[in-house]
Amino acid sequence: MWRKERFMKWVKLSPQQVMWMLWKKNLISRESAHILIGEIMGCNRDLENIKGNIINIKKNEEHH
């Protein structure tokens, strides 16, 4: 399978699904998978906060 096709297949999966598949194929330990999932969830939270801040800034600009 081409690298791009493989990447597009994995992009459609949730972080938990990716970690499960890596663990299932013995490419990553269960502990490492849990750590990576936690890191990804933290990054997602940070991105949501950034999006919220951008929305708030745009709203403030519209009112001034």
C-alpha positions, 0 to 999 in steps of 0.5 A, spaced: 500 500 500 502 506 498 504 511 503 499 516 502 493 511 502 496 508 508 496 515 511 489 517 509 486 510 512 489 512 519 487 519 518 480 517 519 481 513 525 480 516 532 486 517 536 484 511 541 483 506 534 490 508 532 493 506 538 489 500 539 491 498 532 498 499 534 498 495 540 494 490 537 500 489 532 505 489 537 508 496 535 507 499 541 506 497 549 499 498 552 502 503 557 505 507 551 498 507 548 495 510 554 500 516 554 500 518 547 492 518 548 493 522 554 497 527 550 493 527 544 487 529 548 491 534 552 492 537 545 485 537 543 483 541 549 488 546 547 486 547 540 479 547 543 481 553 547 485 556 542 479 556 537 474 559 543 479 565 544 479 566 536 472 566 536 472 571 542 477 576 539 473 576 533 466 578 537 470 583 540 472 586 534 465 586 531 463 590 537 468 596 536 
